[in-house]
Amino acid sequence: GQLLYTNALYTYAAGIGTNTYGEEGAEPKVMAHTIAYEDGETLYISAEYVALFTDMEFNIYEEPARLVIGLGREERTRATVDKEAAIRRLGGIKSEIIRKVPAGTPVTVLYEMENWSEVCTDDGYMGYIQNKVLEGYTKAPRESSFSEPEYTSISFDHKITLVWHQVFEAGENEKLSELIGQTQGVTVVSPTWFALDQNDGTFSSIADASYVEQAHAMGIDVWVLINDFDREISIQQVLASKASRDHLRRELVRQVKELGADGINIDFEYVTQACGADFIQFLRELSADCRRESLVLSVDNYMPTSGNAFYDMETQGKIADYVILMGYDEHWKGSEAGSGASISFVDRGISTSLQMVPAEKLIGGVPFFTRIWTEVPEERA
């Protein structure tokens, strides 16, 4: 029952059938008319409201009634009609005339052919006009005063060398110093402290603030991990509900800040195509919180394939600080025998990811494990 828009810092909510909107915790803003309403299964949204958050201009005309929208700042070709001419439905003098335009009419040239061009007038008439009546061709972006929200990211001038610390019970937090002592160059540790355990976004915790203090004393940042491994919960139900998403992100930010940790690592591995869009919306909302609170947001991803494209690494690369590639499990317990992470498998995953994620945001995860395969001969009858 709400229309949501999330930018770099806030999520704006407008109730369907109302004229008020606003960001979380702020005094609602009021518009002169209804922002959105439903007519059967169709949702209508006010162009004026959309223009508040989008690089868009619009004009309304009558006879016939039409809405003409200009969007974005992409370069466009402009020309002027040098004498009265006809804009036609198709290219050719026998085609139906849509409108006659006087000399001096400016048009946007959409597609140029040998003798005719597809054009659009500023008041929204679109069709074909002869090239011989066009002059003064120029190329320029649409003028706009819109200020695009800046999606800033936290980045570091040193290499990110991260280890996940598998913590299964609170007592294992005491092993940090021992384990780090066996490594070199670690800059970030991500303890597996949080686990979703309710469909309302509630999660369990075995976190320890003294662990964070100890890591900081060693010059190591802490990005707290949350997973969705409990199969009794429905990750789809958690992500599809705004109330559940809100509860989850607020508690994540509150508890991580309370611990004194530096960031959040999202390890949701049971997202399906059915809730892919909801997962990305959750990341948008959480990224705005993290940006305001100066917390690092990182997201774990499978090696990219057509089967998991709904994780939308391209959008993650825009809204998250770091995208972590789980470069392993090429073969697993339920598959045929084979490498856990062959060079070609990892190379292909990194190359594909770099087409969607900026190089400075991509972290390649490598396995510190292998599998021992045992082949058992088939029994003969």
Contacts in CASP RR format, 6 or more apart in sequence:
PFRMAT RR
TARGET T0000
AUTHOR 0000-0000-0000
METHOD contacts of the structure
MODEL  1
GQLLYTNALYTYAAGIGTNTYGEEGAEPKVMAHTIAYEDGETLYISAEYV
ALFTDMEFNIYEEPARLVIGLGREERTRATVDKEAAIRRLGGIKSEIIRK
VPAGTPVTVLYEMENWSEVCTDDGYMGYIQNKVLEGYTKAPRESSFSEPE
YTSISFDHKITLVWHQVFEAGENEKLSELIGQTQGVTVVSPTWFALDQND
GTFSSIADASYVEQAHAMGIDVWVLINDFDREISIQQVLASKASRDHLRR
ELVRQVKELGADGINIDFEYVTQACGADFIQFLRELSADCRRESLVLSVD
NYMPTSGNAFYDMETQGKIADYVILMGYDEHWKGSEAGSGASISFVDRGI
STSLQMVPAEKLIGGVPFFTRIWTEVPEERA
1 15 0 8 1.000
1 16 0 8 1.000
2 13 0 8 1.000
2 14 0 8 1.000
2 15 0 8 1.000
2 16 0 8 1.000
2 242 0 8 1.000
3 13 0 8 1.000
3 14 0 8 1.000
3 15 0 8 1.000
3 16 0 8 1.000
3 21 0 8 1.000
3 35 0 8 1.000
3 36 0 8 1.000
3 43 0 8 1.000
3 45 0 8 1.000
4 11 0 8 1.000
4 12 0 8 1.000
4 13 0 8 1.000
4 242 0 8 1.000
4 281 0 8 1.000
5 11 0 8 1.000
5 12 0 8 1.000
5 53 0 8 1.000
6 12 0 8 1.000
6 281 0 8 1.000
6 284 0 8 1.000
6 285 0 8 1.000
6 288 0 8 1.000
7 53 0 8 1.000
7 149 0 8 1.000
7 288 0 8 1.000
8 149 0 8 1.000
8 150 0 8 1.000
8 151 0 8 1.000
8 152 0 8 1.000
8 287 0 8 1.000
8 288 0 8 1.000
8 291 0 8 1.000
9 149 0 8 1.000
9 288 0 8 1.000
9 291 0 8 1.000
9 292 0 8 1.000
10 23 0 8 1.000
10 24 0 8 1.000
10 288 0 8 1.000
11 23 0 8 1.000
11 24 0 8 1.000
11 284 0 8 1.000
11 285 0 8 1.000
11 288 0 8 1.000
12 21 0 8 1.000
12 22 0 8 1.000
12 23 0 8 1.000
12 53 0 8 1.000
13 21 0 8 1.000
13 22 0 8 1.000
13 23 0 8 1.000
13 24 0 8 1.000
14 20 0 8 1.000
14 21 0 8 1.000
14 22 0 8 1.000
14 35 0 8 1.000
14 36 0 8 1.000
14 49 0 8 1.000
15 21 0 8 1.000
15 35 0 8 1.000
15 36 0 8 1.000
16 36 0 8 1.000
16 37 0 8 1.000
16 38 0 8 1.000
16 43 0 8 1.000
17 34 0 8 1.000
17 35 0 8 1.000
17 36 0 8 1.000
17 37 0 8 1.000
17 38 0 8 1.000
18 34 0 8 1.000
18 35 0 8 1.000
19 30 0 8 1.000
19 31 0 8 1.000
19 32 0 8 1.000
19 33 0 8 1.000
19 34 0 8 1.000
19 35 0 8 1.000
20 28 0 8 1.000
20 29 0 8 1.000
20 30 0 8 1.000
20 31 0 8 1.000
20 35 0 8 1.000
21 28 0 8 1.000
21 29 0 8 1.000
21 31 0 8 1.000
21 35 0 8 1.000
21 49 0 8 1.000
22 28 0 8 1.000
22 29 0 8 1.000
24 246 0 8 1.000
31 46 0 8 1.000
31 48 0 8 1.000
31 49 0 8 1.000
33 46 0 8 1.000
33 48 0 8 1.000
34 46 0 8 1.000
35 45 0 8 1.000
35 46 0 8 1.000
35 49 0 8 1.000
36 43 0 8 1.000
36 44 0 8 1.000
36 45 0 8 1.000
36 46 0 8 1.000
36 49 0 8 1.000
37 43 0 8 1.000
37 44 0 8 1.000
38 44 0 8 1.000
47 56 0 8 1.000
47 58 0 8 1.000
47 67 0 8 1.000
47 69 0 8 1.000
50 56 0 8 1.000
51 57 0 8 1.000
51 58 0 8 1.000
54 71 0 8 1.000
54 146 0 8 1.000
55 71 0 8 1.000
55 72 0 8 1.000
55 73 0 8 1.000
55 144 0 8 1.000
55 146 0 8 1.000
55 148 0 8 1.000
56 69 0 8 1.000
56 70 0 8 1.000
56 71 0 8 1.000
56 72 0 8 1.000
56 146 0 8 1.000
57 69 0 8 1.000
57 70 0 8 1.000
57 142 0 8 1.000
57 144 0 8 1.000
58 67 0 8 1.000
58 68 0 8 1.000
58 69 0 8 1.000
58 70 0 8 1.000
59 67 0 8 1.000
59 68 0 8 1.000
59 123 0 8 1.000
60 66 0 8 1.000
60 67 0 8 1.000
60 68 0 8 1.000
61 67 0 8 1.000
61 68 0 8 1.000
61 123 0 8 1.000
61 124 0 8 1.000
66 124 0 8 1.000
68 122 0 8 1.000
68 123 0 8 1.000
68 124 0 8 1.000
70 142 0 8 1.000
72 142 0 8 1.000
72 144 0 8 1.000
73 141 0 8 1.000
73 142 0 8 1.000
73 144 0 8 1.000
74 141 0 8 1.000
74 142 0 8 1.000
75 139 0 8 1.000
75 140 0 8 1.000
75 141 0 8 1.000
76 108 0 8 1.000
76 109 0 8 1.000
76 139 0 8 1.000
76 140 0 8 1.000
76 141 0 8 1.000
76 142 0 8 1.000
77 108 0 8 1.000
77 109 0 8 1.000
77 112 0 8 1.000
77 137 0 8 1.000
77 138 0 8 1.000
77 139 0 8 1.000
78 106 0 8 1.000
78 107 0 8 1.000
78 108 0 8 1.000
78 109 0 8 1.000
78 137 0 8 1.000
78 138 0 8 1.000
78 139 0 8 1.000
78 140 0 8 1.000
79 106 0 8 1.000
79 107 0 8 1.000
79 109 0 8 1.000
79 117 0 8 1.000
79 119 0 8 1.000
79 134 0 8 1.000
79 135 0 8 1.000
79 136 0 8 1.000
79 137 0 8 1.000
79 138 0 8 1.000
80 104 0 8 1.000
80 105 0 8 1.000
80 106 0 8 1.000
80 107 0 8 1.000
80 134 0 8 1.000
80 135 0 8 1.000
80 136 0 8 1.000
81 101 0 8 1.000
81 102 0 8 1.000
81 103 0 8 1.000
81 104 0 8 1.000
81 105 0 8 1.000
81 106 0 8 1.000
81 107 0 8 1.000
81 129 0 8 1.000
81 133 0 8 1.000
81 134 0 8 1.000
82 103 0 8 1.000
82 104 0 8 1.000
82 133 0 8 1.000
82 134 0 8 1.000
82 135 0 8 1.000
83 103 0 8 1.000
83 133 0 8 1.000
84 100 0 8 1.000
84 101 0 8 1.000
84 102 0 8 1.000
84 103 0 8 1.000
85 100 0 8 1.000
85 101 0 8 1.000
85 129 0 8 1.000
85 130 0 8 1.000
85 133 0 8 1.000
86 97 0 8 1.000
86 98 0 8 1.000
86 99 0 8 1.000
86 100 0 8 1.000
86 101 0 8 1.000
86 129 0 8 1.000
87 97 0 8 1.000
87 98 0 8 1.000
87 99 0 8 1.000
87 100 0 8 1.000
87 101 0 8 1.000
87 119 0 8 1.000
87 121 0 8 1.000
87 125 0 8 1.000
87 126 0 8 1.000
87 127 0 8 1.000
87 128 0 8 1.000
87 129 0 8 1.000
88 95 0 8 1.000
88 96 0 8 1.000
88 97 0 8 1.000
88 98 0 8 1.000
88 127 0 8 1.000
88 128 0 8 1.000
88 129 0 8 1.000
89 95 0 8 1.000
89 96 0 8 1.000
89 97 0 8 1.000
89 98 0 8 1.000
89 127 0 8 1.000
89 128 0 8 1.000
90 96 0 8 1.000
90 127 0 8 1.000
90 128 0 8 1.000
91 113 0 8 1.000
91 116 0 8 1.000
91 128 0 8 1.000
92 116 0 8 1.000
92 128 0 8 1.000
95 128 0 8 1.000
98 125 0 8 1.000
98 126 0 8 1.000
98 127 0 8 1.000
99 121 0 8 1.000
99 125 0 8 1.000
101 107 0 8 1.000
101 121 0 8 1.000
101 125 0 8 1.000
101 129 0 8 1.000
105 121 0 8 1.000
106 121 0 8 1.000
106 122 0 8 1.000
107 119 0 8 1.000
107 120 0 8 1.000
107 121 0 8 1.000
107 122 0 8 1.000
107 129 0 8 1.000
107 134 0 8 1.000
108 119 0 8 1.000
108 120 0 8 1.000
108 122 0 8 1.000
109 117 0 8 1.000
109 118 0 8 1.000
109 119 0 8 1.000
109 134 0 8 1.000
109 137 0 8 1.000
110 117 0 8 1.000
110 118 0 8 1.000
110 119 0 8 1.000
110 120 0 8 1.000
110 126 0 8 1.000
111 117 0 8 1.000
111 118 0 8 1.000
112 118 0 8 1.000
112 131 0 8 1.000
113 131 0 8 1.000
114 131 0 8 1.000
115 130 0 8 1.000
115 131 0 8 1.000
115 132 0 8 1.000
116 128 0 8 1.000
116 129 0 8 1.000
116 130 0 8 1.000
116 131 0 8 1.000
117 128 0 8 1.000
117 129 0 8 1.000
117 131 0 8 1.000
117 134 0 8 1.000
118 126 0 8 1.000
118 127 0 8 1.000
118 128 0 8 1.000
119 126 0 8 1.000
119 127 0 8 1.000
119 128 0 8 1.000
119 129 0 8 1.000
119 134 0 8 1.000
120 126 0 8 1.000
120 127 0 8 1.000
151 287 0 8 1.000
151 291 0 8 1.000
151 318 0 8 1.000
151 319 0 8 1.000
152 291 0 8 1.000
153 320 0 8 1.000
153 321 0 8 1.000
153 361 0 8 1.000
154 294 0 8 1.000
154 296 0 8 1.000
154 321 0 8 1.000
155 321 0 8 1.000
155 360 0 8 1.000
155 361 0 8 1.000
156 187 0 8 1.000
158 187 0 8 1.000
159 187 0 8 1.000
160 187 0 8 1.000
160 188 0 8 1.000
160 322 0 8 1.000
160 363 0 8 1.000
161 185 0 8 1.000
161 186 0 8 1.000
161 187 0 8 1.000
161 188 0 8 1.000
162 186 0 8 1.000
162 187 0 8 1.000
162 188 0 8 1.000
162 189 0 8 1.000
162 190 0 8 1.000
162 223 0 8 1.000
162 324 0 8 1.000
162 363 0 8 1.000
163 183 0 8 1.000
163 186 0 8 1.000
163 188 0 8 1.000
163 189 0 8 1.000
163 190 0 8 1.000
164 189 0 8 1.000
164 190 0 8 1.000
164 191 0 8 1.000
164 192 0 8 1.000
164 225 0 8 1.000
164 265 0 8 1.000
165 176 0 8 1.000
165 179 0 8 1.000
165 189 0 8 1.000
165 190 0 8 1.000
165 191 0 8 1.000
165 192 0 8 1.000
166 172 0 8 1.000
166 192 0 8 1.000
167 173 0 8 1.000
167 191 0 8 1.000
167 192 0 8 1.000
167 193 0 8 1.000
167 206 0 8 1.000
168 192 0 8 1.000
169 206 0 8 1.000
170 206 0 8 1.000
170 208 0 8 1.000
173 191 0 8 1.000
173 206 0 8 1.000
173 208 0 8 1.000
173 210 0 8 1.000
173 211 0 8 1.000
176 189 0 8 1.000
176 211 0 8 1.000
176 214 0 8 1.000
176 215 0 8 1.000
177 214 0 8 1.000
177 218 0 8 1.000
180 186 0 8 1.000
180 189 0 8 1.000
180 215 0 8 1.000
180 218 0 8 1.000
180 220 0 8 1.000
186 220 0 8 1.000
187 219 0 8 1.000
187 220 0 8 1.000
187 221 0 8 1.000
188 220 0 8 1.000
188 221 0 8 1.000
188 222 0 8 1.000
188 223 0 8 1.000
188 262 0 8 1.000
189 215 0 8 1.000
189 220 0 8 1.000
189 221 0 8 1.000
189 222 0 8 1.000
189 223 0 8 1.000
190 222 0 8 1.000
190 223 0 8 1.000
190 224 0 8 1.000
190 225 0 8 1.000
190 265 0 8 1.000
190 298 0 8 1.000
191 207 0 8 1.000
191 211 0 8 1.000
191 222 0 8 1.000
191 224 0 8 1.000
191 225 0 8 1.000
192 225 0 8 1.000
192 227 0 8 1.000
192 267 0 8 1.000
193 205 0 8 1.000
193 206 0 8 1.000
193 207 0 8 1.000
193 224 0 8 1.000
193 225 0 8 1.000
193 226 0 8 1.000
194 203 0 8 1.000
194 204 0 8 1.000
194 205 0 8 1.000
194 207 0 8 1.000
194 224 0 8 1.000
194 225 0 8 1.000
194 226 0 8 1.000
194 227 0 8 1.000
194 252 0 8 1.000
194 255 0 8 1.000
195 203 0 8 1.000
195 204 0 8 1.000
195 226 0 8 1.000
195 227 0 8 1.000
195 228 0 8 1.000
195 229 0 8 1.000
195 230 0 8 1.000
196 202 0 8 1.000
196 203 0 8 1.000
196 226 0 8 1.000
196 227 0 8 1.000
196 228 0 8 1.000
196 230 0 8 1.000
196 233 0 8 1.000
196 235 0 8 1.000
196 238 0 8 1.000
196 248 0 8 1.000
197 203 0 8 1.000
197 204 0 8 1.000
197 230 0 8 1.000
197 232 0 8 1.000
197 233 0 8 1.000
198 233 0 8 1.000
199 233 0 8 1.000
199 234 0 8 1.000
199 237 0 8 1.000
199 238 0 8 1.000
199 244 0 8 1.000
200 238 0 8 1.000
200 241 0 8 1.000
200 243 0 8 1.000
200 244 0 8 1.000
200 247 0 8 1.000
201 238 0 8 1.000
201 244 0 8 1.000
201 245 0 8 1.000
201 247 0 8 1.000
201 248 0 8 1.000
201 251 0 8 1.000
202 247 0 8 1.000
202 248 0 8 1.000
202 251 0 8 1.000
203 226 0 8 1.000
203 248 0 8 1.000
203 251 0 8 1.000
203 252 0 8 1.000
205 255 0 8 1.000
207 224 0 8 1.000
207 255 0 8 1.000
207 259 0 8 1.000
208 259 0 8 1.000
209 258 0 8 1.000
209 259 0 8 1.000
209 260 0 8 1.000
211 222 0 8 1.000
212 222 0 8 1.000
212 259 0 8 1.000
212 260 0 8 1.000
212 261 0 8 1.000
215 221 0 8 1.000
215 222 0 8 1.000
216 222 0 8 1.000
221 262 0 8 1.000
221 263 0 8 1.000
221 296 0 8 1.000
222 259 0 8 1.000
222 260 0 8 1.000
222 261 0 8 1.000
222 262 0 8 1.000
222 263 0 8 1.000
223 261 0 8 1.000
223 262 0 8 1.000
223 263 0 8 1.000
223 264 0 8 1.000
223 265 0 8 1.000
223 296 0 8 1.000
223 298 0 8 1.000
224 255 0 8 1.000
224 256 0 8 1.000
224 259 0 8 1.000
224 261 0 8 1.000
224 263 0 8 1.000
224 264 0 8 1.000
224 265 0 8 1.000
225 264 0 8 1.000
225 265 0 8 1.000
225 266 0 8 1.000
225 267 0 8 1.000
226 252 0 8 1.000
226 264 0 8 1.000
226 265 0 8 1.000
226 266 0 8 1.000
226 267 0 8 1.000
227 267 0 8 1.000
227 268 0 8 1.000
227 269 0 8 1.000
228 235 0 8 1.000
228 238 0 8 1.000
228 267 0 8 1.000
228 268 0 8 1.000
228 269 0 8 1.000
228 270 0 8 1.000
228 271 0 8 1.000
229 269 0 8 1.000
229 270 0 8 1.000
231 270 0 8 1.000
235 268 0 8 1.000
235 270 0 8 1.000
235 271 0 8 1.000
235 272 0 8 1.000
235 275 0 8 1.000
236 272 0 8 1.000
236 274 0 8 1.000
236 275 0 8 1.000
236 278 0 8 1.000
237 244 0 8 1.000
238 244 0 8 1.000
238 245 0 8 1.000
238 248 0 8 1.000
239 245 0 8 1.000
239 271 0 8 1.000
239 275 0 8 1.000
239 276 0 8 1.000
239 278 0 8 1.000
239 279 0 8 1.000
239 281 0 8 1.000
239 282 0 8 1.000
240 275 0 8 1.000
240 278 0 8 1.000
245 278 0 8 1.000
245 281 0 8 1.000
245 282 0 8 1.000
245 285 0 8 1.000
246 285 0 8 1.000
248 282 0 8 1.000
249 282 0 8 1.000
249 285 0 8 1.000
249 286 0 8 1.000
249 289 0 8 1.000
250 289 0 8 1.000
252 264 0 8 1.000
252 286 0 8 1.000
253 264 0 8 1.000
253 286 0 8 1.000
253 289 0 8 1.000
253 290 0 8 1.000
253 293 0 8 1.000
253 295 0 8 1.000
256 263 0 8 1.000
256 264 0 8 1.000
256 295 0 8 1.000
257 293 0 8 1.000
257 295 0 8 1.000
262 295 0 8 1.000
262 296 0 8 1.000
263 290 0 8 1.000
263 295 0 8 1.000
263 296 0 8 1.000
263 297 0 8 1.000
263 298 0 8 1.000
264 286 0 8 1.000
264 290 0 8 1.000
264 295 0 8 1.000
264 296 0 8 1.000
264 297 0 8 1.000
264 298 0 8 1.000
265 298 0 8 1.000
265 299 0 8 1.000
265 300 0 8 1.000
265 324 0 8 1.000
266 283 0 8 1.000
266 286 0 8 1.000
266 297 0 8 1.000
266 298 0 8 1.000
266 299 0 8 1.000
266 300 0 8 1.000
267 300 0 8 1.000
268 279 0 8 1.000
268 300 0 8 1.000
269 300 0 8 1.000
269 302 0 8 1.000
271 279 0 8 1.000
271 310 0 8 1.000
271 311 0 8 1.000
272 310 0 8 1.000
273 307 0 8 1.000
273 310 0 8 1.000
276 310 0 8 1.000
276 311 0 8 1.000
276 312 0 8 1.000
277 310 0 8 1.000
279 310 0 8 1.000
279 311 0 8 1.000
280 312 0 8 1.000
280 315 0 8 1.000
280 316 0 8 1.000
283 297 0 8 1.000
283 299 0 8 1.000
283 315 0 8 1.000
283 316 0 8 1.000
283 319 0 8 1.000
283 320 0 8 1.000
284 315 0 8 1.000
284 319 0 8 1.000
286 297 0 8 1.000
287 297 0 8 1.000
287 319 0 8 1.000
287 320 0 8 1.000
289 295 0 8 1.000
290 296 0 8 1.000
290 297 0 8 1.000
290 321 0 8 1.000
296 321 0 8 1.000
296 322 0 8 1.000
297 319 0 8 1.000
297 320 0 8 1.000
297 321 0 8 1.000
297 322 0 8 1.000
298 320 0 8 1.000
298 321 0 8 1.000
298 322 0 8 1.000
298 323 0 8 1.000
298 324 0 8 1.000
298 363 0 8 1.000
299 316 0 8 1.000
299 320 0 8 1.000
299 322 0 8 1.000
299 323 0 8 1.000
299 324 0 8 1.000
300 324 0 8 1.000
300 326 0 8 1.000
301 308 0 8 1.000
301 311 0 8 1.000
301 313 0 8 1.000
301 316 0 8 1.000
301 323 0 8 1.000
301 324 0 8 1.000
301 325 0 8 1.000
301 326 0 8 1.000
301 353 0 8 1.000
302 308 0 8 1.000
302 311 0 8 1.000
302 326 0 8 1.000
303 325 0 8 1.000
303 326 0 8 1.000
303 327 0 8 1.000
303 330 0 8 1.000
303 345 0 8 1.000
303 348 0 8 1.000
303 349 0 8 1.000
303 352 0 8 1.000
304 311 0 8 1.000
304 313 0 8 1.000
304 349 0 8 1.000
304 352 0 8 1.000
304 353 0 8 1.000
304 356 0 8 1.000
313 323 0 8 1.000
313 353 0 8 1.000
313 356 0 8 1.000
313 357 0 8 1.000
314 356 0 8 1.000
314 357 0 8 1.000
316 323 0 8 1.000
316 357 0 8 1.000
317 323 0 8 1.000
317 356 0 8 1.000
317 357 0 8 1.000
317 358 0 8 1.000
317 361 0 8 1.000
320 361 0 8 1.000
321 361 0 8 1.000
322 361 0 8 1.000
322 362 0 8 1.000
322 363 0 8 1.000
323 353 0 8 1.000
323 357 0 8 1.000
323 361 0 8 1.000
323 362 0 8 1.000
323 363 0 8 1.000
324 363 0 8 1.000
324 364 0 8 1.000
324 365 0 8 1.000
325 349 0 8 1.000
325 350 0 8 1.000
325 353 0 8 1.000
325 362 0 8 1.000
325 363 0 8 1.000
325 364 0 8 1.000
325 365 0 8 1.000
326 365 0 8 1.000
327 341 0 8 1.000
327 345 0 8 1.000
327 346 0 8 1.000
327 349 0 8 1.000
327 364 0 8 1.000
327 365 0 8 1.000
327 366 0 8 1.000
327 367 0 8 1.000
328 340 0 8 1.000
328 341 0 8 1.000
328 365 0 8 1.000
328 366 0 8 1.000
328 367 0 8 1.000
328 369 0 8 1.000
329 340 0 8 1.000
329 341 0 8 1.000
329 367 0 8 1.000
330 338 0 8 1.000
330 339 0 8 1.000
330 340 0 8 1.000
330 341 0 8 1.000
330 342 0 8 1.000
330 345 0 8 1.000
331 337 0 8 1.000
331 338 0 8 1.000
331 339 0 8 1.000
331 340 0 8 1.000
331 371 0 8 1.000
332 340 0 8 1.000
332 371 0 8 1.000
333 371 0 8 1.000
337 373 0 8 1.000
337 375 0 8 1.000
338 371 0 8 1.000
338 373 0 8 1.000
339 345 0 8 1.000
340 367 0 8 1.000
340 370 0 8 1.000
340 371 0 8 1.000
341 366 0 8 1.000
341 367 0 8 1.000
346 366 0 8 1.000
350 362 0 8 1.000
350 364 0 8 1.000
353 362 0 8 1.000
354 362 0 8 1.000
END
